Amino acid sequence: MAKPYNKPDLNAPRYRPKKLNLTNSDFYERFIQENPKHSSLTCKKFKEIINVFNGEIWKNVIDYRDGVELPEQLGYLFIGSCPRKKSNVDFKKSEQYGVVLQNQNWESDQYLAKIFYTNFETKYRFRNHELWGFKGVRDFTRAVGQTYPKEWKKYLLVDNQVKISRLFRIHKFKEFKKNETNMLLENYDEFNLD
């Protein structure tokens, strides 16, 4: 028997955490003080430059299988395919039919897209690095949601039981081995017995 779906109260009070926005006027003024050669830059143009740069980063994360290394060694961002672990309720259809219906993800063979951020590699060690997190902006998450069903095989398959740092170590070791082999083969002479 299907479980009945209780429609949420959209007018109920909500808890909204206070957000810290780094592209505020204080940040802009501090940037202008530290970089006086950019004093002709308006606050609006300054925010636009930051938004365009961030947009290029998340577009590259979607386009490239291995993701993107963030500037200033802040970490690494990539999209992974994960097996569906718990229920995945389709809220729109559940509301329409009055019973809880699951999203089956037939297009992606039951896999889900997750955006991963990691900074646990040795070169990403900076003060309080374990306190950092990542939450994608709405444009980024929606773009991932649109492209993932079409290109889901392109992304890394991430097991639920394996740490992300271990995946990076394995990948880097394979890359190192391949580069070392290519380097040794360049000077290899099969007739030289010395």
N, C-alpha and C positions, 0 to 999 in steps of 0.2 A: 504494500500500500504506500502510495506517495505521501510524503510529509507535506502538510499545508504550509503555504508561504505567507508569512505575516509582513505586509507592506510597512516599511519604516515610516515614522512620522517625520516628514520633512520640515515641519515647523517647530520641532522640539529644540530645546536649548543645546548648543554645541560648545565644546571646549576647543578653543583655538589657541595653540601655543604662540607666544610672542616670537616674531621672526626678526632675525638680525639681517639687515640688508647692507651689504658692503658697498654698494654703489650709491651711497648717500652723499649729501653735500659736504660733510666733514671729510670723507675720503677724497673727494674731488679737490677740496682746498688743500689738503695735505700733499696730494700728488703735484699740484701746481707749485706749492712752496718748495718741494724737493726737486722739481723739474721746471724751472722758470722759462726755459725755451719753448714750452708748450702752453704758455699763458694765453695764447689766442684761442685755445680750444675751449668751447663752451661745455657746460655740464651735460647738456643734452647730447652733444656729439661724443663726449667722453663715454657716456653710458651706452650709446649706440655702437661704439668701437668694441667695447667689452662684450656686448650681446652678440655682435657678428663673429667675434673671435670664438666665443663659447659655442655658437652655432656650428662653426666649422669643425670644432673638436668633436661634437656629438655626431655630425654627419660622417666624419671619418671613422668613428667607432662603429657606426652602422655599416659602412662600406667595406671595411677591412676585417677579416676574420680574426686577426690577432689583436685587434683593439688599438688603443693609442696610449703612448706614454705621456703623461701630463708634464707640462713645463716645470722647471725648477725642481725636478725630482719629487714632485708631490705624490706620485703613485702611478697606477696603471688602471685603465678603464677598458672593459671589454664586455661583449654580450655572450652569454653562455646558454646552452640548451640544457634544461633540467627535466628529469622525469616528473610527472605530476604526482605529488605526494599525498595531498589531502584534497578535500572537496573543493571544487572550482565552480561556484554557483553562477549561473547566468541570470542576473538580476532582472533584466528586461523581460525575458521570456517567462521567468518565474512570476513576475507581477502580472503578466498578461494571462497566464493560465491558472494562477492561484495555487500552484504546487511548486515545491523546490525542484528545479531542473538544473542539471550539471552541464557545464561547458565541456565538450568531449575533445576538442582540439584535433579533429580528424585530419585537417590539412597538414599538421605538423607531427603526426603519428604519436599523439598523446604527450608531446614535449611542450614545455613552456619556456618563454624567453625571460631571462633575468639579466639585469645590468649589474655587473660586478665592478667593485672598486677595491683595489688592494694596495697597501703600502708596506707590506711585511717582508719585502726583499731587502737584502743587506744594504743596498745603495739608497734605499728610501728611509733610512733611519734618521729621524729628526726628533726634536723634543716633542713629547706628547703625541707621537704619531698614532698610538693606539686609540686616541680620543677622536680621531678624524673619521668622518663618515661621508657618504654621498647619497643624495637623493636627486634623481633626474628631474629637470623641469618638465612641464606638461608637454611642450612641443617634442622633446626628446622621447618621452615614454610613448606618446601617440605615434611618432614616426617608427619606433621599434615595433609597436603593435601592428602597424600596417605592413611593414616589410617582412616581419618574421615568418608569417605563414607561407610566403612565396619563397623565401631563401633560408629556411630553417636548417638545412643540411650544411650550410656554409659555416655556421658558428660552432665553437668548441663544445663538446659534450662534457658536462660537469657532473660528476658523481656526487651523490648526497653525502657520502662518507669520507671524501678526500678533501684535504685542505687545499685552498687555492694556491698557497705558496709552494706546495709540492708540485702542482701542475707547472708552475713557472720554472722550478728547478729542472724538471724533466725536459721541458721544452728547450731551455737554455743549454742543457747538456747535449741534446741531440743537435742543436745548431752549432755548438762548439765542435763536436765530433765531425760534423759535415765540413765545416770550414778547415779544420786541421787536416782532414783527408784530402781535400782539394789542394791545400798548400803543399802537402807532401807529394802529391801526384804531379805537380808542375815540374819539379826537378827530378823526377824518377826516370832512370835509364835502366831498362831491363837487361842490357848487355854489359853494363858496368858491374863487375864483381867485387870491386874494392869496398 
